[in-house]
Amino acid sequence: MKTMIVATDFSEASLHAAKYAAMLTGQMPVNRFVLYHSYYDIITVVPPFTDSEYYSRLNEDYIGRLNEIRDRLVPLVAKGVTIECFANISPFQEAVTVDFLKEKPDLIVMGITGKSQVKEKIMGSQAVIAARHTTIPLLLIPFDATFKGIKKIVFGWDMKNSRKTISKKILEDILHTFKAELLILNIDKNNKSFSNKTIGEMEFMHHLFDPENAQYFYGDHPDASRGIIAFSENHQADMVMIIPKKKSFPDSLFRKSTTKRLAFHIKVPLFILPSRK
């Protein structure tokens, strides 16, 4: 991995995520650490200056604020990592689908909670946008996450269309980068999803990850999100991974009724991997 983009809105949650990401460079081969901020949402009035002058001053102000964060992160990043600052007026969805791709990043990092309900709502909506539209691995850092290194990863697996959606290369790269133990977890209450295709799914996963010494677990919790959280806590996991396969799936993680029990309650980073093209 070479380039990491860390999106920040200057909230405590995003600053915490930036610090976590900085320390993570000690375990990942990163050489570019890009701090990014979109000031699209603050443009609510007619600029008092000419457009070019107004936006130039605005950009300069936010670059200055990003530079202040950069100075705080310099002691935390691994040796040889360069921290760059980038701000623009792009809507966040455009940033994720267009602007970030120009930087050729290997990972996007965001915070997913804050000190106030307003911030939680803003951060949560941006996380939904990123999860729904990104083609780049996305790491969401809870405000309660404490960096201890990534040694154990729980992969939430739904046993559906694995051949078409799981990228062996991406998962192998992650495991080899972190040198982490992999726990593959399927939550299926009363085997409701079991079908004649399930055995083939299991054989595929064993073929793929037995060489990585993966462990397999099957739970019957009535709520997959709560089941994943409970399992990750019981097994002291350092990270949870999922692969959204439907447009509605990221929404199910961040829907208002389930936000508190997953996105804002999970205490370890949530790694969202793009489905294989």
C-alpha positions as CSV (number, residue, x, y, z in Angstrom):
1,M,0.0,0.0,0.0
2,K,1.3,3.4,-0.9
3,T,-1.3,6.1,-0.7
4,M,-3.8,6.7,2.1
5,I,-6.5,9.4,2.0
6,V,-7.9,10.6,5.3
7,A,-11.1,12.6,5.0
8,T,-11.6,15.2,7.8
9,D,-14.3,17.7,8.7
10,F,-12.3,18.9,11.7
11,S,-14.6,17.2,14.2
12,E,-13.1,15.3,17.1
13,A,-14.1,12.1,15.5
14,S,-12.3,12.8,12.3
15,L,-9.2,14.1,14.2
16,H,-9.2,10.8,16.2
17,A,-9.4,8.9,12.9
18,A,-6.5,10.8,11.5
19,K,-4.4,10.0,14.5
20,Y,-5.3,6.3,14.3
21,A,-4.5,6.3,10.6
22,A,-1.1,8.0,11.3
23,M,-0.2,5.3,13.8
24,L,-1.4,2.6,11.3
25,T,1.3,3.6,8.9
26,G,3.7,1.8,11.2
27,Q,2.0,-1.4,10.2
28,M,1.2,-0.6,6.6
29,P,3.6,0.3,3.7
30,V,2.3,3.8,3.2
31,N,4.5,6.6,1.7
32,R,1.8,9.2,1.0
33,F,-0.7,10.3,3.6
34,V,-3.2,12.7,2.2
35,L,-5.4,14.9,4.5
36,Y,-8.6,15.9,2.6
37,H,-11.4,18.3,3.4
38,S,-14.5,19.3,1.4
39,Y,-16.0,22.7,2.2
40,Y,-18.9,22.2,-0.1
41,D,-21.5,22.1,2.7
42,I,-20.5,25.5,4.1
43,I,-21.3,27.4,0.9
44,T,-24.7,28.7,1.9
45,V,-24.6,32.4,1.1
46,V,-23.6,34.5,-1.9
47,P,-19.8,35.1,-1.8
48,P,-18.9,38.7,-0.7
49,F,-16.0,38.8,-3.1
50,T,-15.6,37.9,-6.7
51,D,-16.0,34.1,-7.0
52,S,-12.3,33.4,-7.7
53,E,-11.2,35.6,-4.8
54,Y,-13.7,34.1,-2.4
55,Y,-12.9,30.5,-3.2
56,S,-9.2,31.2,-3.2
57,R,-9.4,32.6,0.3
58,L,-11.6,29.8,1.5
59,N,-9.3,27.2,0.1
60,E,-6.3,28.9,1.7
61,D,-8.0,29.0,5.0
62,Y,-8.8,25.3,5.0
63,I,-5.4,24.3,3.8
64,G,-4.0,26.2,6.7
65,R,-6.2,24.3,9.1
66,L,-5.2,21.0,7.5
67,N,-1.5,22.0,7.9
68,E,-2.1,22.4,11.6
69,I,-3.4,18.8,11.7
70,R,-0.5,17.7,9.6
71,D,2.0,19.2,12.1
72,R,0.3,17.2,14.9
73,L,0.5,14.0,12.9
74,V,4.1,14.2,11.9
75,P,5.4,12.6,15.1
76,L,2.9,9.7,14.7
77,V,3.5,8.5,11.1
78,A,6.1,6.0,10.2
79,K,9.5,7.2,9.0
80,G,9.5,8.2,5.3
81,V,5.8,8.9,5.1
82,T,4.9,12.3,3.5
83,I,1.8,14.1,4.7
84,E,0.0,16.2,2.0
85,C,-3.0,18.5,2.4
86,F,-5.8,18.8,-0.1
87,A,-9.1,20.8,0.1
88,N,-11.7,21.6,-2.5
89,I,-15.4,22.4,-3.0
90,S,-16.5,19.0,-4.4
91,P,-19.6,17.4,-2.9
92,F,-18.4,14.4,-0.9
93,Q,-19.8,11.9,-3.4
94,E,-17.9,13.5,-6.2
95,A,-14.7,13.5,-4.1
96,V,-15.1,9.8,-3.5
97,T,-15.9,8.8,-7.1
98,V,-13.7,11.4,-9.0
99,D,-11.2,13.4,-6.9
100,F,-9.8,10.6,-4.8
101,L,-9.3,8.4,-7.8
102,K,-6.9,10.9,-9.3
103,E,-4.7,10.4,-6.3
104,K,-4.7,6.6,-7.0
105,P,-5.2,5.8,-3.3
106,D,-5.1,2.3,-1.8
107,L,-7.2,3.2,1.2
108,I,-9.7,5.9,2.4
109,V,-10.0,6.5,6.1
110,M,-12.8,8.3,7.9
111,G,-14.2,8.7,11.5
112,I,-17.7,7.6,12.2
113,T,-18.9,9.3,15.3
114,G,-18.6,12.6,17.2
115,K,-19.3,14.5,20.4
116,S,-22.7,15.9,19.3
117,Q,-25.8,14.4,17.6
118,V,-25.3,17.0,14.7
119,K,-21.8,15.8,14.1
120,E,-22.9,12.2,14.3
121,K,-25.5,12.8,11.6
122,I,-23.1,14.6,9.4
123,M,-20.3,12.0,9.8
124,G,-22.8,9.2,9.4
125,S,-24.2,10.6,6.1
126,Q,-20.7,11.0,4.7
127,A,-19.8,7.4,5.7
128,V,-23.0,6.2,3.9
129,I,-21.9,8.1,0.8
130,A,-18.4,6.7,0.9
131,A,-19.6,3.1,1.6
132,R,-22.1,3.2,-1.2
133,H,-20.0,4.7,-3.9
134,T,-16.3,4.0,-3.2
135,T,-14.4,1.5,-5.4
136,I,-11.5,1.9,-3.0
137,P,-11.2,0.0,0.4
138,L,-12.7,2.2,3.1
139,L,-11.7,2.1,6.8
140,L,-14.1,3.6,9.3
141,I,-12.6,4.5,12.7
142,P,-15.0,4.6,15.7
143,F,-14.4,7.4,18.2
144,D,-13.8,4.8,20.9
145,A,-11.2,2.8,18.9
146,T,-7.8,2.6,20.6
147,F,-4.9,1.8,18.4
148,K,-3.1,-1.4,19.5
149,G,-2.1,-2.8,16.1
150,I,-4.1,-5.1,13.8
151,K,-3.6,-8.7,14.9
152,K,-7.0,-10.3,14.6
153,I,-9.6,-9.6,11.8
154,V,-13.2,-10.7,11.7
155,F,-14.6,-11.1,8.2
156,G,-18.5,-11.0,8.1
157,W,-19.5,-13.3,5.3
158,D,-23.0,-13.9,4.1
159,M,-22.3,-17.1,2.0
160,K,-23.7,-15.6,-1.1
161,N,-22.1,-15.1,-4.6
162,S,-18.6,-15.3,-3.0
163,R,-16.9,-16.1,-6.3
164,K,-18.2,-13.0,-7.9
165,T,-17.7,-10.6,-5.1
166,I,-14.7,-11.6,-3.0
167,S,-11.3,-10.4,-4.3
168,K,-8.7,-12.9,-3.2
169,K,-5.9,-10.5,-4.0
170,I,-7.4,-7.7,-1.8
171,L,-8.0,-9.9,1.1
172,E,-4.6,-11.6,0.8
173,D,-2.9,-8.2,0.6
174,I,-4.7,-7.1,3.8
175,L,-3.8,-10.3,5.7
176,H,-0.2,-10.2,4.6
177,T,0.1,-6.5,5.3
178,F,-1.2,-6.8,8.9
179,K,0.1,-10.4,9.4
180,A,-3.3,-10.8,11.1
181,E,-5.3,-13.8,12.2
182,L,-8.5,-14.2,10.1
183,L,-11.8,-15.2,11.7
184,I,-14.6,-15.8,9.1
185,L,-18.0,-15.3,10.5
186,N,-21.4,-16.2,9.1
187,I,-24.6,-15.1,10.9
188,D,-27.7,-16.9,9.8
189,K,-30.6,-17.3,12.3
190,N,-32.1,-20.8,12.1
191,N,-30.2,-21.5,8.8
192,K,-32.7,-19.3,6.9
193,S,-30.2,-18.7,4.1
194,F,-29.1,-22.3,3.7
195,S,-29.6,-23.7,0.2
196,N,-28.2,-26.2,-2.2
197,K,-25.6,-23.5,-3.1
198,T,-24.3,-23.2,0.5
199,I,-22.0,-26.2,0.3
200,G,-20.3,-24.8,-2.8
201,E,-19.9,-21.4,-1.1
202,M,-18.2,-23.1,1.9
203,E,-15.9,-25.2,-0.3
204,F,-14.9,-22.0,-2.2
205,M,-14.0,-20.1,1.0
206,H,-12.1,-23.1,2.4
207,H,-10.1,-23.4,-0.8
208,L,-9.4,-19.6,-0.7
209,F,-8.5,-19.1,2.9
210,D,-7.4,-22.4,4.4
211,P,-3.8,-21.6,3.2
212,E,-4.1,-18.4,5.3
213,N,-5.0,-20.6,8.4
214,A,-8.4,-19.0,8.6
215,Q,-10.9,-20.1,11.3
216,Y,-14.6,-20.4,10.4
217,F,-17.5,-19.6,12.8
218,Y,-21.3,-19.8,12.3
219,G,-23.7,-17.9,14.5
220,D,-27.5,-17.8,14.7
221,H,-28.0,-14.3,16.2
222,P,-31.3,-12.8,15.1
223,D,-29.6,-9.5,14.1
224,A,-26.4,-9.8,11.9
225,S,-25.1,-6.4,13.0
226,R,-25.4,-7.2,16.7
227,G,-24.1,-10.7,16.1
228,I,-20.9,-9.3,14.5
229,I,-20.4,-6.8,17.3
230,A,-20.8,-9.4,20.0
231,F,-18.5,-11.9,18.2
232,S,-15.8,-9.3,17.6
233,E,-15.9,-8.2,21.2
234,N,-15.9,-11.8,22.6
235,H,-12.9,-12.7,20.4
236,Q,-11.1,-9.4,21.0
237,A,-10.8,-8.6,17.3
238,D,-8.9,-5.5,16.2
239,M,-10.9,-5.0,13.0
240,V,-14.2,-6.1,11.3
241,M,-14.4,-6.5,7.5
242,I,-17.5,-6.6,5.3
243,I,-18.2,-6.5,1.6
244,P,-21.4,-4.7,0.7
245,K,-23.1,-6.4,-2.2
246,K,-26.3,-4.4,-2.6
247,K,-27.0,-0.7,-2.7
248,S,-29.2,-1.1,0.4
249,F,-26.5,-2.9,2.4
250,P,-24.5,0.2,3.5
251,D,-27.8,1.9,4.5
252,S,-28.7,-1.1,6.7
253,L,-25.5,-0.5,8.6
254,F,-26.1,3.2,9.1
255,R,-29.9,3.4,9.2
256,K,-31.1,5.6,12.0
257,S,-32.6,2.6,14.0
258,T,-29.3,0.6,13.9
259,T,-26.7,3.4,14.0
260,K,-26.2,3.2,17.7
261,R,-25.8,-0.6,17.8
262,L,-23.3,-0.8,15.0
263,A,-21.6,2.2,13.5
264,F,-21.6,4.3,16.7
265,H,-21.2,1.3,19.1
266,I,-18.6,-0.9,17.4
267,K,-15.3,-0.3,19.2
268,V,-13.0,-1.5,16.4
269,P,-12.4,-0.2,12.9
270,L,-14.9,-1.3,10.2
271,F,-13.2,-2.1,7.0
272,I,-15.5,-1.9,4.0
273,L,-14.1,-3.7,0.9
274,P,-15.5,-3.0,-2.6
275,S,-17.2,-5.9,-4.2
276,R,-15.1,-7.4,-7.0
277,K,-15.9,-6.0,-10.4
